[in-house]
Each structure stands twice: as C-alpha cells, then as structure tokens.
C-alpha cells in the first residue's frame, strides 16, 4: 500500500499510549507499513559496552503502524487528512483537508 507519509513530515499520533503527541518522521518502513516518529513510542534498550561507547540503558524510538499517525495541519497543528493538488506549473503538493493549507515538504 502506498502511503502519503514520508520521511521529514510532521505527524500526530492518533491512538495508543502516545495519543496526541506530534513529531517528525525519522524513518519509513514501506514493507511493514510502519513509521518511526521522533520522541514518540520510546522504549528502553540495554546496550552492551563496546570500544566506542559505554554500556547503559538508553531510550530509543520504536516503530508505529502508519494507520496510527496522521499529517499535522500546518495552521492548527492538529491531525488532518490530506489530498493531492496539482499547481499551474504541474507540481503536485499535499493539501490539508481541514484548513486547505499546503503542506510543505523538505526536498
């Protein structure tokens, strides 16, 4: 399934323990339909000491299913559905359904 969510997009979590939190998408796993969002769904990882780093417990972001996140509206910051609009110059952009604002993406 093709998703409209890409790396760098601002998203809001819809369900689960982190409901309502927002962040930037760090990684997208298209095969598993999962995304990793910065600062959301943190889990503790026990790290073994290596020559480069010391041992300890660190928090790492775990993946969330893509259906549990939605684009953040650029105007309000709340979750919104998105549509695709073609501009006069032929460029396609995402448009927030709630406010009608275009969603900027990092190229």
GUMI-337967 format. One record per atom (N, C-alpha, C): residue number from 1; x, y, z; atom name; residue in one letter. Coordinates in nm, 2 decimals, decimal comma, padded with zeros to 4 digits, always signed. Example, Ala and Ser with C-alpha at 12.3 -4.5 7.8 and 13.67 -1.06 7.14 Angstrom:
# GUMI-337967
+-----+--------+--------+--------+-------+---------+
! num !     px !     py !     pz ! atomo ! residuo !
+-----+--------+--------+--------+-------+---------+
!   1 ! +01,32 ! -00,57 ! +00,78 !     N !       a !
!   1 ! +01,23 ! -00,45 ! +00,78 !    CA !       a !
!   1 ! +01,32 ! -00,33 ! +00,78 !     C !       a !
!   2 ! +01,28 ! -00,22 ! +00,71 !     N !       s !
!   2 ! +01,37 ! -00,11 ! +00,71 !    CA !       s !
!   2 ! +01,29 ! +00,00 ! +00,79 !     C !       s !
+-----+--------+--------+--------+-------+---------+
***
This chain:
# GUMI-337967
+-----+--------+--------+--------+-------+---------+
! num !     px !     py !     pz ! atomo ! residuo !
+-----+--------+--------+--------+-------+---------+
!   1 ! +00,08 ! -00,12 ! +00,00 !     N !       x !
!   1 ! +00,00 ! +00,00 ! +00,00 !    CA !       x !
!   1 ! +00,09 ! +00,12 ! +00,00 !     C !       x !
!   2 ! +00,06 ! +00,22 ! -00,09 !     N !       x !
!   2 ! +00,14 ! +00,34 ! -00,09 !    CA !       x !
!   2 ! +00,09 ! +00,44 ! +00,01 !     C !       x !
!   3 ! +00,18 ! +00,50 ! +00,09 !     N !       x !
!   3 ! +00,14 ! +00,59 ! +00,19 !    CA !       x !
!   3 ! +00,18 ! +00,73 ! +00,15 !     C !       x !
!   4 ! +00,10 ! +00,83 ! +00,20 !     N !       x !
!   4 ! +00,13 ! +00,97 ! +00,17 !    CA !       x !
!   4 ! +00,23 ! +01,03 ! +00,28 !     C !       x !
!   5 ! +00,27 ! +00,95 ! +00,38 !     N !       x !
!   5 ! +00,36 ! +00,99 ! +00,48 !    CA !       x !
!   5 ! +00,50 ! +00,96 ! +00,44 !     C !       x !
!   6 ! +00,59 ! +01,06 ! +00,44 !     N !       x !
!   6 ! +00,73 ! +01,04 ! +00,41 !    CA !       x !
!   6 ! +00,82 ! +01,09 ! +00,52 !     C !       x !
!   7 ! +00,95 ! +01,05 ! +00,50 !     N !       x !
!   7 ! +01,05 ! +01,10 ! +00,60 !    CA !       x !
!   7 ! +01,05 ! +01,25 ! +00,60 !     C !       x !
!   8 ! +01,05 ! +01,31 ! +00,72 !     N !       x !
!   8 ! +01,06 ! +01,46 ! +00,73 !    CA !       x !
!   8 ! +00,92 ! +01,52 ! +00,75 !     C !       x !
!   9 ! +00,81 ! +01,44 ! +00,74 !     N !       x !
!   9 ! +00,68 ! +01,50 ! +00,75 !    CA !       x !
!   9 ! +00,65 ! +01,52 ! +00,90 !     C !       x !
!  10 ! +00,57 ! +01,62 ! +00,94 !     N !       x !
!  10 ! +00,52 ! +01,64 ! +01,07 !    CA !       x !
!  10 ! +00,39 ! +01,56 ! +01,09 !     C !       x !
!  11 ! +00,38 ! +01,47 ! +01,19 !     N !       x !
!  11 ! +00,27 ! +01,39 ! +01,21 !    CA !       x !
!  11 ! +00,22 ! +01,40 ! +01,35 !     C !       x !
!  12 ! +00,09 ! +01,36 ! +01,37 !     N !       x !
!  12 ! +00,03 ! +01,35 ! +01,50 !    CA !       x !
!  12 ! -00,01 ! +01,20 ! +01,53 !     C !       x !
!  13 ! +00,01 ! +01,15 ! +01,65 !     N !       x !
!  13 ! -00,03 ! +01,01 ! +01,68 !    CA !       x !
!  13 ! -00,17 ! +01,01 ! +01,72 !     C !       x !
!  14 ! -00,25 ! +00,92 ! +01,66 !     N !       x !
!  14 ! -00,39 ! +00,91 ! +01,68 !    CA !       x !
!  14 ! -00,44 ! +00,82 ! +01,79 !     C !       x !
!  15 ! -00,36 ! +00,71 ! +01,81 !     N !       x !
!  15 ! -00,40 ! +00,61 ! +01,91 !    CA !       x !
!  15 ! -00,28 ! +00,56 ! +01,99 !     C !       x !
!  16 ! -00,31 ! +00,49 ! +02,10 !     N !       x !
!  16 ! -00,21 ! +00,43 ! +02,18 !    CA !       x !
!  16 ! -00,16 ! +00,52 ! +02,29 !     C !       x !
!  17 ! -00,05 ! +00,48 ! +02,36 !     N !       x !
!  17 ! -00,01 ! +00,54 ! +02,48 !    CA !       x !
!  17 ! +00,04 ! +00,69 ! +02,45 !     C !       x !
!  18 ! +00,08 ! +00,71 ! +02,33 !     N !       x !
!  18 ! +00,14 ! +00,85 ! +02,29 !    CA !       x !
!  18 ! +00,03 ! +00,93 ! +02,21 !     C !       x !
!  19 ! -00,09 ! +00,90 ! +02,23 !     N !       x !
!  19 ! -00,20 ! +00,97 ! +02,16 !    CA !       x !
!  19 ! -00,19 ! +01,12 ! +02,18 !     C !       x !
!  20 ! -00,20 ! +01,20 ! +02,07 !     N !       x !
!  20 ! -00,19 ! +01,34 ! +02,08 !    CA !       x !
!  20 ! -00,05 ! +01,40 ! +02,06 !     C !       x !
!  21 ! +00,05 ! +01,32 ! +02,08 !     N !       x !
!  21 ! +00,19 ! +01,37 ! +02,06 !    CA !       x !
!  21 ! +00,22 ! +01,39 ! +01,91 !     C !       x !
!  22 ! +00,31 ! +01,48 ! +01,89 !     N !       x !
!  22 ! +00,34 ! +01,50 ! +01,75 !    CA !       x !
!  22 ! +00,49 ! +01,50 ! +01,73 !     C !       x !
!  23 ! +00,54 ! +01,48 ! +01,61 !     N !       x !
!  23 ! +00,68 ! +01,48 ! +01,59 !    CA !       x !
!  23 ! +00,71 ! +01,46 ! +01,44 !     C !       x !
!  24 ! +00,84 ! +01,46 ! +01,41 !     N !       x !
!  24 ! +00,88 ! +01,45 ! +01,27 !    CA !       x !
!  24 ! +00,91 ! +01,30 ! +01,24 !     C !       x !
!  25 ! +00,88 ! +01,25 ! +01,12 !     N !       x !
!  25 ! +00,90 ! +01,12 ! +01,08 !    CA !       x !
!  25 ! +01,05 ! +01,10 ! +01,05 !     C !       x !
!  26 ! +01,12 ! +01,01 ! +01,12 !     N !       x !
!  26 ! +01,26 ! +00,98 ! +01,11 !    CA !       x !
!  26 ! +01,28 ! +00,88 ! +01,00 !     C !       x !
!  27 ! +01,20 ! +00,77 ! +01,00 !     N !       x !
!  27 ! +01,22 ! +00,66 ! +00,91 !    CA !       x !
!  27 ! +01,09 ! +00,60 ! +00,87 !     C !       x !
!  28 ! +01,08 ! +00,55 ! +00,75 !     N !       x !
!  28 ! +00,96 ! +00,49 ! +00,70 !    CA !       x !
!  28 ! +00,99 ! +00,35 ! +00,65 !     C !       x !
!  29 ! +00,92 ! +00,25 ! +00,70 !     N !       x !
!  29 ! +00,93 ! +00,11 ! +00,65 !    CA !       x !
!  29 ! +00,81 ! +00,07 ! +00,56 !     C !       x !
!  30 ! +00,83 ! +00,08 ! +00,43 !     N !       x !
!  30 ! +00,72 ! +00,06 ! +00,34 !    CA !       x !
!  30 ! +00,67 ! -00,08 ! +00,34 !     C !       x !
!  31 ! +00,76 ! -00,18 ! +00,35 !     N !       x !
!  31 ! +00,72 ! -00,32 ! +00,35 !    CA !       x !
!  31 ! +00,63 ! -00,35 ! +00,47 !     C !       x !
!  32 ! +00,66 ! -00,30 ! +00,59 !     N !       x !
!  32 ! +00,59 ! -00,33 ! +00,71 !    CA !       x !
!  32 ! +00,48 ! -00,23 ! +00,74 !     C !       x !
!  33 ! +00,47 ! -00,12 ! +00,66 !     N !       x !
!  33 ! +00,37 ! -00,01 ! +00,68 !    CA !       x !
!  33 ! +00,39 ! +00,05 ! +00,82 !     C !       x !
!  34 ! +00,51 ! +00,08 ! +00,85 !     N !       x !
!  34 ! +00,54 ! +00,14 ! +00,98 !    CA !       x !
!  34 ! +00,63 ! +00,26 ! +00,97 !     C !       x !
!  35 ! +00,62 ! +00,35 ! +01,07 !     N !       x !
!  35 ! +00,70 ! +00,48 ! +01,07 !    CA !       x !
!  35 ! +00,76 ! +00,49 ! +01,21 !     C !       x !
!  36 ! +00,87 ! +00,56 ! +01,21 !     N !       x !
!  36 ! +00,94 ! +00,59 ! +01,34 !    CA !       x !
!  36 ! +00,93 ! +00,74 ! +01,35 !     C !       x !
!  37 ! +00,87 ! +00,79 ! +01,46 !     N !       x !
!  37 ! +00,85 ! +00,93 ! +01,48 !    CA !       x !
!  37 ! +00,94 ! +00,98 ! +01,60 !     C !       x !
!  38 ! +01,00 ! +01,09 ! +01,58 !     N !       x !
!  38 ! +01,10 ! +01,15 ! +01,68 !    CA !       x !
!  38 ! +01,03 ! +01,18 ! +01,81 !     C !       x !
!  39 ! +01,08 ! +01,12 ! +01,92 !     N !       x !
!  39 ! +01,02 ! +01,15 ! +02,05 !    CA !       x !
!  39 ! +00,90 ! +01,08 ! +02,09 !     C !       x !
!  40 ! +00,85 ! +00,98 ! +02,01 !     N !       x !
!  40 ! +00,72 ! +00,91 ! +02,03 !    CA !       x !
!  40 ! +00,75 ! +00,76 ! +02,03 !     C !       x !
!  41 ! +00,67 ! +00,69 ! +02,12 !     N !       x !
!  41 ! +00,69 ! +00,54 ! +02,14 !    CA !       x !
!  41 ! +00,83 ! +00,50 ! +02,18 !     C !       x !
!  42 ! +00,87 ! +00,57 ! +02,29 !     N !       x !
!  42 ! +01,01 ! +00,54 ! +02,34 !    CA !       x !
!  42 ! +01,01 ! +00,41 ! +02,41 !     C !       x !
!  43 ! +01,12 ! +00,33 ! +02,38 !     N !       x !
!  43 ! +01,14 ! +00,20 ! +02,46 !    CA !       x !
!  43 ! +01,28 ! +00,20 ! +02,51 !     C !       x !
!  44 ! +01,30 ! +00,13 ! +02,62 !     N !       x !
!  44 ! +01,44 ! +00,12 ! +02,68 !    CA !       x !
!  44 ! +01,52 ! +00,01 ! +02,61 !     C !       x !
!  45 ! +01,64 ! +00,05 ! +02,58 !     N !       x !
!  45 ! +01,73 ! -00,05 ! +02,52 !    CA !       x !
!  45 ! +01,85 ! -00,07 ! +02,61 !     C !       x !
!  46 ! +01,89 ! -00,19 ! +02,64 !     N !       x !
!  46 ! +02,01 ! -00,22 ! +02,72 !    CA !       x !
!  46 ! +02,12 ! -00,24 ! +02,63 !     C !       x !
!  47 ! +02,22 ! -00,15 ! +02,64 !     N !       x !
!  47 ! +02,34 ! -00,16 ! +02,55 !    CA !       x !
!  47 ! +02,46 ! -00,22 ! +02,61 !     C !       x !
!  48 ! +02,52 ! -00,31 ! +02,54 !     N !       x !
!  48 ! +02,65 ! -00,37 ! +02,59 !    CA !       x !
!  48 ! +02,76 ! -00,27 ! +02,56 !     C !       x !
!  49 ! +02,86 ! -00,27 ! +02,64 !     N !       x !
!  49 ! +02,98 ! -00,18 ! +02,62 !    CA !       x !
!  49 ! +03,06 ! -00,23 ! +02,50 !     C !       x !
!  50 ! +03,10 ! -00,13 ! +02,42 !     N !       x !
!  50 ! +03,19 ! -00,16 ! +02,31 !    CA !       x !
!  50 ! +03,31 ! -00,07 ! +02,32 !     C !       x !
!  51 ! +03,40 ! -00,08 ! +02,22 !     N !       x !
!  51 ! +03,52 ! +00,00 ! +02,22 !    CA !       x !
!  51 ! +03,48 ! +00,15 ! +02,20 !     C !       x !
!  52 ! +03,37 ! +00,17 ! +02,13 !     N !       x !
!  52 ! +03,33 ! +00,31 ! +02,10 !    CA !       x !
!  52 ! +03,25 ! +00,37 ! +02,21 !     C !       x !
!  53 ! +03,16 ! +00,29 ! +02,27 !     N !       x !
!  53 ! +03,06 ! +00,35 ! +02,37 !    CA !       x !
!  53 ! +03,05 ! +00,27 ! +02,50 !     C !       x !
!  54 ! +03,01 ! +00,33 ! +02,60 !     N !       x !
!  54 ! +02,99 ! +00,27 ! +02,73 !    CA !       x !
!  54 ! +02,86 ! +00,19 ! +02,74 !     C !       x !
!  55 ! +02,84 ! +00,10 ! +02,83 !     N !       x !
!  55 ! +02,72 ! +00,03 ! +02,85 !    CA !       x !
!  55 ! +02,61 ! +00,12 ! +02,92 !     C !       x !
!  56 ! +02,49 ! +00,08 ! +02,91 !     N !       x !
!  56 ! +02,39 ! +00,15 ! +02,98 !    CA !       x !
!  56 ! +02,25 ! +00,13 ! +02,92 !     C !       x !
!  57 ! +02,15 ! +00,20 ! +02,98 !     N !       x !
!  57 ! +02,02 ! +00,19 ! +02,93 !    CA !       x !
!  57 ! +01,98 ! +00,32 ! +02,86 !     C !       x !
!  58 ! +01,94 ! +00,31 ! +02,73 !     N !       x !
!  58 ! +01,90 ! +00,43 ! +02,66 !    CA !       x !
!  58 ! +01,76 ! +00,42 ! +02,60 !     C !       x !
!  59 ! +01,70 ! +00,53 ! +02,58 !     N !       x !
!  59 ! +01,57 ! +00,53 ! +02,52 !    CA !       x !
!  59 ! +01,58 ! +00,55 ! +02,37 !     C !       x !
!  60 ! +01,50 ! +00,46 ! +02,30 !     N !       x !
!  60 ! +01,51 ! +00,46 ! +02,15 !    CA !       x !
!  60 ! +01,36 ! +00,46 ! +02,10 !     C !       x !
!  61 ! +01,34 ! +00,53 ! +01,99 !     N !       x !
!  61 ! +01,21 ! +00,53 ! +01,93 !    CA !       x !
!  61 ! +01,18 ! +00,40 ! +01,86 !     C !       x !
!  62 ! +01,06 ! +00,35 ! +01,89 !     N !       x !
!  62 ! +01,02 ! +00,22 ! +01,82 !    CA !       x !
!  62 ! +00,92 ! +00,26 ! +01,71 !     C !       x !
!  63 ! +00,90 ! +00,17 ! +01,62 !     N !       x !
!  63 ! +00,81 ! +00,19 ! +01,50 !    CA !       x !
!  63 ! +00,66 ! +00,19 ! +01,54 !     C !       x !
!  64 ! +00,58 ! +00,27 ! +01,47 !     N !       x !
!  64 ! +00,43 ! +00,27 ! +01,49 !    CA !       x !
!  64 ! +00,37 ! +00,24 ! +01,36 !     C !       x !
!  65 ! +00,26 ! +00,18 ! +01,36 !     N !       x !
!  65 ! +00,19 ! +00,15 ! +01,23 !    CA !       x !
!  65 ! +00,14 ! +00,28 ! +01,17 !     C !       x !
!  66 ! +00,15 ! +00,28 ! +01,04 !     N !       x !
!  66 ! +00,12 ! +00,41 ! +00,97 !    CA !       x !
!  66 ! -00,02 ! +00,45 ! +00,98 !     C !       x !
!  67 ! -00,11 ! +00,36 ! +01,01 !     N !       x !
!  67 ! -00,25 ! +00,39 ! +01,03 !    CA !       x !
!  67 ! -00,28 ! +00,46 ! +01,16 !     C !       x !
!  68 ! -00,18 ! +00,46 ! +01,25 !     N !       x !
!  68 ! -00,20 ! +00,53 ! +01,38 !    CA !       x !
!  68 ! -00,14 ! +00,67 ! +01,38 !     C !       x !
!  69 ! -00,10 ! +00,72 ! +01,27 !     N !       x !
!  69 ! -00,05 ! +00,86 ! +01,26 !    CA !       x !
!  69 ! -00,12 ! +00,93 ! +01,15 !     C !       x !
!  70 ! -00,13 ! +01,06 ! +01,16 !     N !       x !
!  70 ! -00,19 ! +01,14 ! +01,05 !    CA !       x !
!  70 ! -00,10 ! +01,27 ! +01,04 !     C !       x !
!  71 ! -00,11 ! +01,33 ! +00,92 !     N !       x !
!  71 ! -00,04 ! +01,46 ! +00,90 !    CA !       x !
!  71 ! -00,09 ! +01,56 ! +01,00 !     C !       x !
!  72 ! +00,01 ! +01,65 ! +01,04 !     N !       x !
!  72 ! -00,03 ! +01,76 ! +01,12 !    CA !       x !
!  72 ! -00,07 ! +01,88 ! +01,03 !     C !       x !
!  73 ! -00,18 ! +01,94 ! +01,06 !     N !       x !
!  73 ! -00,23 ! +02,06 ! +00,99 !    CA !       x !
!  73 ! -00,13 ! +02,18 ! +01,01 !     C !       x !
!  74 ! -00,08 ! +02,24 ! +00,91 !     N !       x !
!  74 ! +00,02 ! +02,35 ! +00,92 !    CA !       x !
!  74 ! -00,04 ! +02,47 ! +01,00 !     C !       x !
!  75 ! -00,17 ! +02,49 ! +00,99 !     N !       x !
!  75 ! -00,24 ! +02,60 ! +01,06 !    CA !       x !
!  75 ! -00,26 ! +02,58 ! +01,21 !     C !       x !
!  76 ! -00,32 ! +02,46 ! +01,24 !     N !       x !
!  76 ! -00,36 ! +02,44 ! +01,38 !    CA !       x !
!  76 ! -00,26 ! +02,34 ! +01,45 !     C !       x !
!  77 ! -00,19 ! +02,25 ! +01,38 !     N !       x !
!  77 ! -00,11 ! +02,15 ! +01,44 !    CA !       x !
!  77 ! -00,19 ! +02,02 ! +01,48 !     C !       x !
!  78 ! -00,32 ! +02,02 ! +01,45 !     N !       x !
!  78 ! -00,40 ! +01,90 ! +01,48 !    CA !       x !
!  78 ! -00,39 ! +01,81 ! +01,36 !     C !       x !
!  79 ! -00,44 ! +01,68 ! +01,38 !     N !       x !
!  79 ! -00,44 ! +01,58 ! +01,28 !    CA !       x !
!  79 ! -00,54 ! +01,62 ! +01,17 !     C !       x !
!  80 ! -00,50 ! +01,59 ! +01,04 !     N !       x !
!  80 ! -00,58 ! +01,62 ! +00,93 !    CA !       x !
!  80 ! -00,56 ! +01,51 ! +00,82 !     C !       x !
!  81 ! -00,66 ! +01,49 ! +00,74 !     N !       x !
!  81 ! -00,65 ! +01,41 ! +00,62 !    CA !       x !
!  81 ! -00,58 ! +01,50 ! +00,51 !     C !       x !
!  82 ! -00,53 ! +01,44 ! +00,41 !     N !       x !
!  82 ! -00,46 ! +01,52 ! +00,31 !    CA !       x !
!  82 ! -00,51 ! +01,48 ! +00,17 !     C !       x !
!  83 ! -00,50 ! +01,57 ! +00,08 !     N !       x !
!  83 ! -00,53 ! +01,55 ! -00,06 !    CA !       x !
!  83 ! -00,42 ! +01,60 ! -00,15 !     C !       x !
!  84 ! -00,42 ! +01,56 ! -00,27 !     N !       x !
!  84 ! -00,31 ! +01,60 ! -00,36 !    CA !       x !
!  84 ! -00,37 ! +01,70 ! -00,46 !     C !       x !
!  85 ! -00,30 ! +01,81 ! -00,48 !     N !       x !
!  85 ! -00,34 ! +01,92 ! -00,57 !    CA !       x !
!  85 ! -00,23 ! +01,95 ! -00,67 !     C !       x !
!  86 ! -00,27 ! +01,96 ! -00,80 !     N !       x !
!  86 ! -00,17 ! +02,00 ! -00,90 !    CA !       x !
!  86 ! -00,17 ! +02,15 ! -00,92 !     C !       x !
!  87 ! -00,05 ! +02,21 ! -00,91 !     N !       x !
!  87 ! -00,04 ! +02,35 ! -00,93 !    CA !       x !
!  87 ! -00,04 ! +02,38 ! -01,08 !     C !       x !
!  88 ! -00,04 ! +02,51 ! -01,11 !     N !       x !
!  88 ! -00,04 ! +02,56 ! -01,25 !    CA !       x !
!  88 ! +00,08 ! +02,52 ! -01,33 !     C !       x !
!  89 ! +00,20 ! +02,51 ! -01,25 !     N !       x !
!  89 ! +00,32 ! +02,47 ! -01,31 !    CA !       x !
!  89 ! +00,34 ! +02,32 ! -01,33 !     C !       x !
!  90 ! +00,24 ! +02,24 ! -01,28 !     N !       x !
!  90 ! +00,25 ! +02,10 ! -01,30 !    CA !       x !
!  90 ! +00,30 ! +02,03 ! -01,17 !     C !       x !
!  91 ! +00,34 ! +02,10 ! -01,07 !     N !       x !
!  91 ! +00,40 ! +02,05 ! -00,95 !    CA !       x !
!  91 ! +00,28 ! +02,00 ! -00,86 !     C !       x !
!  92 ! +00,30 ! +01,88 ! -00,80 !     N !       x !
!  92 ! +00,20 ! +01,83 ! -00,71 !    CA !       x !
!  92 ! +00,23 ! +01,86 ! -00,57 !     C !       x !
!  93 ! +00,13 ! +01,90 ! -00,49 !     N !       x !
!  93 ! +00,16 ! +01,93 ! -00,35 !    CA !       x !
!  93 ! +00,05 ! +01,87 ! -00,26 !     C !       x !
!  94 ! +00,08 ! +01,85 ! -00,14 !     N !       x !
!  94 ! -00,02 ! +01,80 ! -00,04 !    CA !       x !
!  94 ! -00,10 ! +01,91 ! +00,01 !     C !       x !
!  95 ! -00,23 ! +01,89 ! +00,03 !     N !       x !
!  95 ! -00,32 ! +02,00 ! +00,08 !    CA !       x !
!  95 ! -00,39 ! +01,94 ! +00,20 !     C !       x !
!  96 ! -00,40 ! +02,01 ! +00,32 !     N !       x !
!  96 ! -00,47 ! +01,97 ! +00,44 !    CA !       x !
!  96 ! -00,62 ! +01,98 ! +00,41 !     C !       x !
!  97 ! -00,70 ! +01,88 ! +00,44 !     N !       x !
!  97 ! -00,84 ! +01,88 ! +00,42 !    CA !       x !
!  97 ! -00,91 ! +01,98 ! +00,51 !     C !       x !
!  98 ! -00,86 ! +02,00 ! +00,64 !     N !       x !
!  98 ! -00,93 ! +02,08 ! +00,73 !    CA !       x !
!  98 ! -00,92 ! +02,23 ! +00,70 !     C !       x !
!  99 ! -00,79 ! +02,27 ! +00,68 !     N !       x !
!  99 ! -00,77 ! +02,42 ! +00,66 !    CA !       x !
!  99 ! -00,75 ! +02,46 ! +00,51 !     C !       x !
! 100 ! -00,72 ! +02,36 ! +00,43 !     N !       x !
! 100 ! -00,69 ! +02,40 ! +00,29 !    CA !       x !
! 100 ! -00,55 ! +02,45 ! +00,26 !     C !       x !
! 101 ! -00,47 ! +02,45 ! +00,37 !     N !       x !
! 101 ! -00,33 ! +02,49 ! +00,35 !    CA !       x !
! 101 ! -00,24 ! +02,39 ! +00,28 !     C !       x !
! 102 ! -00,14 ! +02,43 ! +00,21 !     N !       x !
! 102 ! -00,05 ! +02,33 ! +00,15 !    CA !       x !
! 102 ! +00,05 ! +02,29 ! +00,26 !     C !       x !
! 103 ! +00,09 ! +02,16 ! +00,25 !     N !       x !
! 103 ! +00,18 ! +02,10 ! +00,34 !    CA !       x !
! 103 ! +00,32 ! +02,10 ! +00,28 !     C !       x !
! 104 ! +00,41 ! +02,18 ! +00,34 !     N !       x !
! 104 ! +00,55 ! +02,19 ! +00,28 !    CA !       x !
! 104 ! +00,63 ! +02,07 ! +00,32 !     C !       x !
! 105 ! +00,71 ! +02,02 ! +00,22 !     N !       x !
! 105 ! +00,79 ! +01,91 ! +00,23 !    CA !       x !
! 105 ! +00,94 ! +01,95 ! +00,21 !     C !       x !
! 106 ! +01,03 ! +01,88 ! +00,28 !     N !       x !
! 106 ! +01,17 ! +01,90 ! +00,25 !    CA !       x !
! 106 ! +01,21 ! +01,83 ! +00,13 !     C !       x !
! 107 ! +01,27 ! +01,89 ! +00,03 !     N !       x !
! 107 ! +01,30 ! +01,83 ! -00,10 !    CA !       x !
! 107 ! +01,42 ! +01,74 ! -00,09 !     C !       x !
+-----+--------+--------+--------+-------+---------+
***
